[in-house]
Amino acid sequence: MHARADIEAALLRLAPRIPAHEFGAVVDHALDSPALRTATLENAAWLSLVAYVRHSLTDYEALLADGYDRDSARYFVAAEIETILAGWGVRRKLTAEE
């Protein structure tokens, strides 16, 4: 299990311009997700960040509700995710699996 301060530091290195209200939600997700407990700090921060943006700031959930499969929905929101992340200072790019 990661300490909150460690996840916060990893997230700030990854997304130095993330808004404060988004920051807390991403950190909470990283700490609350059982799947991220065994990930490295950087991977936990990254995966939590991408999941938060995808589910909260794009039409991903609406696409799923409209019947798109997961991979198709991810494809359609990938550019929007990249734009949001770039605005927060993220230099890392999404992979096809993310």
ROSE-4610 file (N, C-alpha, C; in Angstrom, 1 decimal, always signed):
// ROSE-4610
residu = [M/M/M/H/H/H/A/A/A/R/R/R/A/A/A/D/D/D/I/I/I/E/E/E/A/A/A/A/A/A/L/L/L/L/L/L/R/R/R/L/L/L/A/A/A/P/P/P/R/R/R/I/I/I/P/P/P/A/A/A/H/H/H/E/E/E/F/F/F/G/G/G/A/A/A/V/V/V/V/V/V/D/D/D/H/H/H/A/A/A/L/L/L/D/D/D/S/S/S/P/P/P/A/A/A/L/L/L/R/R/R/T/T/T/A/A/A/T/T/T/L/L/L/E/E/E/N/N/N/A/A/A/A/A/A/W/W/W/L/L/L/S/S/S/L/L/L/V/V/V/A/A/A/Y/Y/Y/V/V/V/R/R/R/H/H/H/S/S/S/L/L/L/T/T/T/D/D/D/Y/Y/Y/E/E/E/A/A/A/L/L/L/L/L/L/A/A/A/D/D/D/G/G/G/Y/Y/Y/D/D/D/R/R/R/D/D/D/S/S/S/A/A/A/R/R/R/Y/Y/Y/F/F/F/V/V/V/A/A/A/A/A/A/E/E/E/I/I/I/E/E/E/T/T/T/I/I/I/L/L/L/A/A/A/G/G/G/W/W/W/G/G/G/V/V/V/R/R/R/R/R/R/K/K/K/L/L/L/T/T/T/A/A/A/E/E/E/E/E/E]
num = [1/1/1/2/2/2/3/3/3/4/4/4/5/5/5/6/6/6/7/7/7/8/8/8/9/9/9/10/10/10/11/11/11/12/12/12/13/13/13/14/14/14/15/15/15/16/16/16/17/17/17/18/18/18/19/19/19/20/20/20/21/21/21/22/22/22/23/23/23/24/24/24/25/25/25/26/26/26/27/27/27/28/28/28/29/29/29/30/30/30/31/31/31/32/32/32/33/33/33/34/34/34/35/35/35/36/36/36/37/37/37/38/38/38/39/39/39/40/40/40/41/41/41/42/42/42/43/43/43/44/44/44/45/45/45/46/46/46/47/47/47/48/48/48/49/49/49/50/50/50/51/51/51/52/52/52/53/53/53/54/54/54/55/55/55/56/56/56/57/57/57/58/58/58/59/59/59/60/60/60/61/61/61/62/62/62/63/63/63/64/64/64/65/65/65/66/66/66/67/67/67/68/68/68/69/69/69/70/70/70/71/71/71/72/72/72/73/73/73/74/74/74/75/75/75/76/76/76/77/77/77/78/78/78/79/79/79/80/80/80/81/81/81/82/82/82/83/83/83/84/84/84/85/85/85/86/86/86/87/87/87/88/88/88/89/89/89/90/90/90/91/91/91/92/92/92/93/93/93/94/94/94/95/95/95/96/96/96/97/97/97/98/98/98]
x = [+0.9/+0.0/+0.9/+0.5/+1.3/+0.8/+1.7/+1.3/+0.8/-0.2/-0.8/+0.2/+1.2/+2.2/+3.0/+3.3/+4.1/+3.3/+2.0/+1.2/+1.0/+0.9/+0.8/+2.0/+3.2/+4.4/+4.6/+4.3/+4.4/+3.4/+2.2/+1.2/+1.7/+2.3/+2.8/+3.9/+4.8/+5.9/+5.3/+4.2/+3.6/+2.8/+2.0/+1.0/+1.2/+2.2/+2.5/+1.5/+0.6/-0.4/-1.8/-1.9/-3.3/-4.0/-5.3/-6.0/-6.2/-6.3/-6.3/-7.5/-8.7/-9.9/-9.8/-9.1/-8.8/-7.7/-6.8/-5.6/-6.1/-7.0/-7.5/-8.2/-9.0/-9.8/-8.9/-7.9/-7.0/-6.2/-5.7/-5.0/-5.9/-7.1/-8.1/-8.3/-8.5/-8.7/-7.5/-6.3/-5.1/-5.0/-5.4/-5.3/-6.4/-7.6/-8.8/-8.8/-8.1/-8.2/-7.3/-8.0/-7.2/-6.2/-6.5/-5.7/-4.4/-4.4/-3.2/-2.3/-2.7/-1.9/-0.5/-0.4/+0.8/+1.6/+1.1/+1.8/+2.8/+3.8/+4.8/+4.1/+4.7/+4.1/+3.7/+4.7/+4.5/+3.4/+3.3/+2.2/+0.9/+0.9/-0.4/-0.9/+0.0/-0.4/-0.9/-0.1/-0.5/-1.8/-2.0/-3.2/-4.4/-4.3/-5.3/-5.7/-4.7/-4.9/-5.6/-5.2/-5.8/-7.3/-7.5/-8.8/-9.8/-9.2/-10.0/-10.5/-9.5/-9.8/-10.8/-10.6/-11.4/-12.9/-13.0/-14.4/-15.1/-14.3/-14.9/-15.0/-14.1/-14.0/-14.2/-14.6/-14.8/-16.2/-16.6/-17.8/-17.7/-16.7/-16.4/-17.6/-18.1/-19.3/-20.5/-20.7/-21.9/-21.7/-20.5/-20.2/-20.5/-20.1/-20.4/-21.9/-22.6/-24.0/-24.7/-24.1/-24.7/-24.4/-23.6/-23.4/-22.0/-21.1/-19.8/-19.0/-18.1/-17.3/-16.2/-15.5/-14.5/-13.4/-12.9/-11.8/-12.2/-13.4/-13.9/-14.1/-14.7/-15.0/-13.6/-12.7/-11.3/-10.7/-10.9/-10.3/-10.9/-12.2/-12.9/-12.6/-12.2/-11.8/-10.3/-9.5/-8.1/-7.5/-7.9/-7.4/-7.8/-9.0/-9.4/-8.7/-8.4/-7.6/-6.2/-5.6/-4.2/-4.2/-5.3/-5.4/-5.5/-6.3/-6.5/-5.1/-4.5/-3.3/-2.2/-2.1/-1.1/-1.3/-2.5/-2.8/-2.4/-2.3/-1.9/-0.4/+0.3/+1.8/+2.3/+1.4/+1.8/+2.5/+3.7/+4.4/+4.3/+3.9/+3.7/+2.5/+2.6/+1.5/+0.8/-0.5/-1.2/-0.7/-0.7/-0.4/-1.7/-1.7/-2.9/-3.7/-3.0/-3.7/-4.4/-3.9/-4.5/-5.7]
y = [-1.2/+0.0/+1.2/+2.2/+3.4/+4.5/+5.3/+6.4/+7.5/+8.3/+9.4/+10.4/+10.7/+11.7/+11.2/+9.9/+9.4/+9.4/+9.1/+9.2/+10.6/+11.5/+13.0/+13.5/+13.1/+13.5/+12.9/+11.7/+11.0/+11.7/+12.0/+12.7/+14.1/+14.8/+16.2/+16.1/+15.1/+15.0/+14.7/+13.9/+13.5/+14.6/+15.3/+16.3/+17.6/+18.3/+19.5/+20.6/+20.6/+21.7/+21.2/+20.0/+19.5/+20.4/+20.7/+21.5/+20.8/+21.6/+21.1/+20.2/+20.5/+19.7/+18.4/+18.3/+17.1/+16.3/+17.0/+16.3/+15.4/+15.9/+15.1/+13.9/+14.0/+12.9/+11.8/+12.2/+11.2/+10.5/+11.3/+10.6/+9.7/+10.1/+9.2/+7.9/+8.0/+6.9/+5.9/+6.5/+5.7/+4.9/+5.6/+4.9/+3.9/+4.2/+3.3/+2.1/+2.1/+1.0/-0.2/-1.3/-2.5/-2.9/-2.7/-3.1/-2.3/-1.1/-0.2/-0.4/-1.2/-1.3/-1.9/-2.8/-3.4/-2.8/-1.7/-1.0/-0.1/+0.3/+1.2/+2.6/+3.5/+4.8/+5.5/+5.5/+6.2/+5.5/+4.2/+3.6/+3.8/+3.7/+4.0/+5.4/+6.4/+7.7/+7.9/+7.3/+7.4/+6.7/+5.5/+4.7/+5.4/+5.9/+6.6/+7.9/+8.6/+9.9/+9.6/+8.6/+8.3/+7.9/+7.0/+6.5/+7.7/+8.5/+9.7/+10.5/+10.9/+11.8/+11.1/+9.8/+9.1/+9.0/+8.6/+8.4/+9.7/+10.7/+12.0/+13.1/+13.2/+14.4/+14.2/+12.9/+12.7/+12.0/+11.7/+11.0/+9.5/+9.0/+7.5/+6.8/+7.2/+6.4/+6.5/+7.6/+7.7/+6.8/+6.7/+5.8/+4.4/+4.0/+2.6/+2.4/+3.4/+3.3/+3.2/+3.8/+3.8/+2.4/+1.6/+0.2/+0.0/+1.0/+0.8/-0.1/-0.9/-1.8/-0.9/-1.5/-0.7/-0.2/-1.0/-0.6/+0.6/+0.4/+1.5/+2.8/+2.7/+3.9/+4.6/+3.8/+4.3/+5.0/+4.4/+5.0/+6.4/+6.5/+7.8/+8.9/+8.5/+9.6/+9.8/+9.0/+9.1/+10.5/+11.1/+12.5/+13.5/+13.4/+14.3/+14.1/+12.9/+12.6/+13.2/+13.0/+13.5/+15.1/+15.7/+17.2/+17.7/+17.0/+17.4/+17.2/+16.0/+15.7/+16.7/+17.0/+18.0/+19.3/+19.7/+21.0/+21.0/+19.8/+19.6/+19.4/+19.5/+19.4/+18.0/+17.1/+15.7/+15.5/+14.9/+14.7/+13.2/+12.3/+10.9/+10.8/+9.9/+9.6/+8.3/+8.3/+7.0/+6.0/+4.7/+3.6/+3.0/+2.1/+1.5/+0.8/+0.3/-0.5/+0.4/+1.7/+2.6/+3.3]
z = [+0.0/+0.0/+0.0/-0.8/-0.9/+0.1/+0.5/+1.4/+0.5/+1.1/+0.3/-0.2/+0.7/+0.3/-0.9/-1.0/-2.1/-3.4/-3.3/-4.5/-5.0/-4.0/-4.4/-5.1/-4.5/-5.1/-6.5/-6.7/-8.0/-9.0/-8.6/-9.5/-9.9/-8.9/-9.2/-10.2/-10.1/-11.1/-12.5/-12.5/-13.8/-14.4/-13.6/-14.0/-13.2/-13.4/-12.5/-12.6/-13.6/-13.6/-13.4/-12.8/-12.6/-11.6/-11.9/-11.0/-9.6/-8.6/-7.2/-7.0/-7.5/-7.3/-8.1/-9.2/-9.9/-9.2/-8.7/-8.0/-6.8/-6.0/-4.9/-5.3/-6.3/-6.8/-7.4/-8.1/-8.7/-7.6/-6.6/-5.5/-4.8/-4.5/-3.8/-4.6/-5.9/-6.7/-6.6/-6.7/-6.7/-5.3/-4.2/-2.9/-2.7/-3.3/-3.1/-4.0/-5.1/-6.1/-5.7/-5.4/-5.0/-6.1/-7.4/-8.5/-8.5/-7.9/-8.0/-6.7/-5.8/-4.6/-4.8/-5.8/-6.1/-7.2/-7.8/-8.9/-8.3/-9.1/-8.6/-8.4/-7.7/-7.4/-8.7/-9.6/-10.9/-11.7/-11.8/-12.5/-11.8/-10.5/-9.8/-10.1/-10.1/-10.4/-11.8/-12.7/-14.2/-14.5/-14.0/-14.3/-13.7/-12.5/-11.8/-12.6/-13.0/-13.7/-15.0/-15.8/-17.1/-16.9/-15.9/-15.6/-15.2/-14.3/-13.9/-15.1/-15.9/-17.0/-18.0/-18.2/-19.2/-18.6/-17.4/-16.9/-16.4/-16.1/-15.5/-16.5/-17.5/-18.3/-19.8/-20.1/-21.6/-21.7/-22.9/-23.2/-23.1/-22.5/-22.5/-21.9/-20.8/-20.2/-21.1/-21.7/-22.6/-23.8/-24.3/-25.5/-25.1/-23.9/-23.4/-23.3/-22.8/-22.6/-23.9/-25.0/-26.3/-27.0/-26.4/-26.9/-27.5/-27.5/-28.0/-27.0/-27.6/-26.7/-26.1/-25.1/-24.4/-25.3/-26.2/-27.0/-28.0/-28.5/-29.4/-28.7/-27.5/-26.7/-26.3/-25.9/-25.6/-26.8/-28.0/-29.2/-29.4/-29.3/-29.6/-28.6/-27.4/-26.4/-26.2/-26.9/-26.7/-26.9/-28.0/-28.4/-27.3/-26.8/-25.8/-24.5/-24.2/-23.0/-23.1/-24.3/-24.6/-24.4/-24.9/-24.8/-23.4/-22.6/-21.2/-20.5/-20.7/-20.0/-20.4/-21.6/-22.1/-21.4/-21.2/-20.5/-19.1/-18.5/-17.1/-17.0/-18.2/-18.1/-18.3/-18.6/-18.8/-20.2/-20.1/-21.4/-21.9/-21.0/-21.4/-22.3/-23.2/-24.2/-23.8/-24.2/-24.0/-24.9/-24.5/-25.3/-25.8/-26.8/-27.3/-26.2/-25.2/-24.2/-23.1/-23.1/-22.1/-22.6]
